[in-house]
Amino acid sequence: MLTRLYISNYALIDQLEIEFSDGLTIITGETGAGKSIILGALSLILGERADSHAIRHKQSKTIVEATFDIQGYHLEDFFKDNDIDFYEHECIMRREIGASGRSRAFINDTAVSLSTLKELATRLVDIHSQHSNMLLSKPQFQLSVLDHIAGDGAALAHYRKKYQHYRELRQQLAELKEANERGKAEIDYLRFQLNQFDELKLQPGEDVELEELQNKLSNVSQSKEALWAVESALDGEENSIISQLSSLSRQLADTEKNLSEIDGMSERMQSAVIELKDIAQTVMSVNDSLTDDPQQLSQVSERLDAIYSLERKYSVNTVDELLDIEKKFKQQAADIDNSDEHIHAVEQQLNQQESELKDLAGKLTAMRKQAATRFVAQLLPDAQSLGMKNLQFKINFSPVDFGPSGCDVVEFLFAFNKNQELLPVKDTASGGEISRLMLCIKALIARSMHLPTIIFDEVDTGVSGDVASRIGDVMGDIAKHIQVIAITHLPQVAAHGKQHLKVYKTDVADATITSVKVLDSEQHVLEIARMLSGRDVNQAAIDNAKSLIASSE
C-alpha cells in the first residue's frame, strides 16, 4: 500500500510530504485548493507524461517520490527480472523532471525506464476518476473486468503465448507462399543461369592454372630459344661452361697439393660442375617437352574467355567467387523445388497450433461465462443499494476469430427502468448512473484482485442524500480489503474515513502554495460539519457530522 508521498517544486506545491494509513483515507478541500495537483503529481509516479510547465521554480527540478509497503504482493520476480534491489517491506519509486521537461525515473534508487516504472505502478495503484467512467462502454475493458472476476490470469497468459506463436506461424506461411509465387516466376531464369555454370563445370582455382598454361603456350618459341641458349652455354660441344669448370677443377686439385690455403676448393668447384650438369639436363628435358600447340592454346583461351565473361556478368574476379554464386543459385532452386513441402509442413504446424489455441480459447470462454454469472449476481444487489433499484444487467458473448485475448467479444447490457429494453451502457445510462456502476465494478474487482491501493478521484460527483451515504458504505467495504484513498466533496463519504487529509491554499510572500493537514478526530468532525453547512459551522452541523461518523462505523 502507499505509505508516503513526497512532492517538491510542483505547480502550487513548494514541498509537501504526506503519510498514509491503511483502510480508507479521505482527502477534502475547497475547489481549487490543489487536490487535483496532488493527484497529478502521483500520476507522474504512474508513468504519465511529464509537463515542464508544472515546474514551480524553473531553476530547480521537480521531484515526486512515493513509498509503498509491498510485503505479501509477490513482486520478487519483477525486481529480479529488471535487476533492481528488492526489499521485502518497502519500495521507493521516484520521478524527477528538469526545467527542459527531461524526465528520469528510479525504483529503489536504480535508474529505470518509464515503461518499467509504469509496469510496477500498475501493480500497486489504480486511479479511478470520472474520466475512467468512459471505459465502461469499451468492449476491451468489459472483457478485462470479466477476466479479473474469473481470475484467469494464468490461462490468459498461456493463451497469449500460444497466440503469439500462432501469429508468427501465419506470418511465416504467408511469406513462404509469397516467396513460392516469386520463385515459380523466377525459376526458368534461375535454371538458365545454372545451365551456364553446368556447361562450364568450374573447378576451384582453375582460373589461376589456366592463366599460367595460357602464358606458357603463348611463349613456347621464346622459351625454347632461351632454354637452348642456356643448354648450349652450359654443356655445348665447344668450350662450354661445364667443360671449362671441369678443367679448372683439375688444375685446382693439382695446386692444392702445394697450397694448403685452397684445400677443398677443387671439390667445391666439382660440386658446382655437377649442379650445372643437372641444370643443363633439366633445361634440355623441359625444352624437349615444349611443343608449339596452337589448338591447345586456343582451347585454353576460349575457356578463360568464357570464365571472364561470367565473372563480368556477376561482377566478381575469381572462379572461387563464381562457385559461391553457383552454390547460392542451386540452394535457391532447391528451396523453390522444396517450397511446396515446406509450406505443407508449416500448414501442419499451423493446424496443430490452431487446434491447441481453439481449446485454450474455449477454456477461457467457459471461465468467463462462469464469471459473468457470478458478476451479474454480485453487481445487481450492490447497484441497487446505490439507488438503482430497477437495474437489469446481462452480458452477451459473441464469438470472433482468434485475437490477443481469445475468441470472445463481450457486451454489457443494462436497463435502469422497468420494462426497458436492455441496451449498451452508452445508450441508456446517465453520467451519475455510469459513475455508480463503475464504483460497484471497482468494488467487485477489488475483492478479487491482489491490488494494494485504489484511488477514487471525485467519482461521487452529482449524487447526494441516501445514495451518497451508500457510496461511502461501498468505499468503506472496499477499504476492508485494500487501501482506498478518496477525494470527495460529500460529507457522507468523508464520514467513513479512517484518515482524513485536508488540502488548503495559503499565501506566503508573493506566492500561493498548497498544503495538506492530517486532521485529528475533532478536526475530522469540524471538517465534515463544514462540508454539511458551508462556511458557518454551527452546533447542529457538528451534531450532524458526529451522527454521520457514528453511523459509518
C-alpha positions, 0 to 999 in steps of 0.5 A, a space after each residue: 500500500 502507499 505509505 508516503 508521498 513526497 512532492 517538491 517544486 510542483 505547480 502550487 506545491 513548494 514541498 509537501 510530504 504526506 503519510 498514509 494509513 491503511 483502510 480508507 483515507 479521505 482527502 477534502 478541500 475547497 475547489 481549487 485548493 490543489 487536490 487535483 495537483 496532488 493527484 497529478 503529481 502521483 500520476 507522474 509516479 504512474 508513468 504519465 507524461 511529464 509537463 515542464 510547465 508544472 515546474 514551480 521554480 524553473 531553476 530547480 527540478 521537480 521531484 515526486 517520490 512515493 513509498 509503498 509497503 509491498 510485503 505479501 504482493 509477490 513482486 520478487 520476480 519483477 525486481 529480479 527480472 529488471 535487476 533492481 534491489 528488492 526489499 521485502 517491506 518497502 519500495 521507493 519509486 521516484 520521478 524527477 523532471 528538469 526545467 527542459 521537461 527531461 524526465 528520469 525515473 528510479 525504483 529503489 534508487 536504480 535508474 529505470 525506464 518509464 515503461 518499467 516504472 509504469 509496469 510496477 505502478 500498475 501493480 500497486 495503484 489504480 486511479 479511478 476518476 470520472 474520466 475512467 467512467 468512459 471505459 465502461 462502454 469499451 468492449 476491451 475493458 468489459 472483457 478485462 473486468 470479466 477476466 479479473 472476476 474469473 481470475 484467469 490470469 494464468 490461462 490468459 497468459 498461456 493463451 497469449 503465448 500460444 497466440 503469439 506463436 500462432 501469429 508468427 506461424 501465419 506470418 511465416 506461411 504467408 511469406 513462404 507462399 509469397 516467396 513460392 509465387 516469386 520463385 515459380 516466376 523466377 525459376 526458368 531464369 534461375 535454371 538458365 543461369 545454372 545451365 551456364 555454370 553446368 556447361 562450364 563445370 568450374 573447378 576451384 582455382 582453375 582460373 589461376 592454372 589456366 592463366 599460367 598454361 595460357 602464358 606458357 603456350 603463348 611463349 613456347 618459341 621464346 622459351 625454347 630459344 632461351 632454354 637452348 641458349 642456356 643448354 648450349 652455354 652450359 654443356 655445348 660441344 665447344 668450350 662450354 661452361 661445364 667443360 671449362 669448370 671441369 678443367 679448372 677443377 683439375 688444375 685446382 686439385 693439382 695446386 692444392 697439393 702445394 697450397 694448403 690455403 685452397 684445400 677443398 676448393 677443387 671439390 667445391 668447384 666439382 660440386 658446382 660442375 655437377 649442379 650445372 650438369 643437372 641444370 643443363 639436363 633439366 633445361 634440355 628435358 623441359 625444352 624437349 617437352 615444349 611443343 608449339 600447340 596452337 589448338 591447345 592454346 586456343 582451347 585454353 583461351 576460349 575457356 578463360 574467355 568464357 570464365 571472364 565473361 561470367 565473372 563480368 556478368 556477376 561482377 566478381 574476379 575469381 572462379 572461387 567467387 563464381 562457385 559461391 554464386 553457383 552454390 547460392 543459385 542451386 540452394 535457391 532452386 532447391 528451396 523453390 523445388 522444396 517450397 511446396 513441402 515446406 509450406 505443407 509442413 508449416 500448414 501442419 504446424 499451423 493446424 496443430 497450433 490452431 487446434 491447441 489455441 481453439 481449446 485454450 480459447 474455449 477454456 477461457 470462454 467457459 471461465 468467463 461465462 462462469 464469471 459473468 454469472 457470478 458478476 451479474 449476481 454480485 453487481 445487481 444487489 450492490 447497484 441497487 443499494 446505490 439507488 438503482 433499484 430497477 437495474 437489469 444487467 446481462 452480458 452477451 458473448 459473441 464469438 470472433 476469430 482468434 485475437 490477443 485475448 481469445 475468441 470472445 467479444 463481450 457486451 454489457 447490457 443494462 436497463 435502469 427502468 422497468 420494462 426497458 429494453 436492455 441496451 449498451 451502457 452508452 445508450 441508456 445510462 446517465 453520467 451519475 448512473 455510469 459513475 455508480 456502476 463503475 464504483 460497484 465494478 471497482 468494488 467487485 474487482 477489488 475483492 478479487 484482485 491482489 491490488 494494494 491501493 485504489 484511488 477514487 478521484 471525485 467519482 461521487 460527483 452529482 449524487 447526494 442524500 441516501 445514495 451518497 451515504 451508500 457510496 461511502 458504505 461501498 468505499 468503506 467495504 472496499 477499504 476492508 480489503 485494500 487501501 482506498 484513498 478518496 477525494 470527495 466533496 460529500 460529507 457522507 463519504 468523508 464520514 467513513 474515513 479512517 484518515 482524513 487529509 485536508 488540502 488548503 491554499 495559503 499565501 506566503 510572500 508573493 506566492 500561493 502554495 498548497 498544503 495538506 493537514 492530517 486532521 485529528 478526530 475533532 478536526 475530522 468532525 469540524 471538517 465534515 460539519 463544514 462540508 454539511 453547512 458551508 462556511 458557518 459551522 454551527 452546533 447542529 452541523 457538528 451534531 450532524 457530522 458526529 451522527 454521520 461518523 457514528 453511523 459509518 462505523 
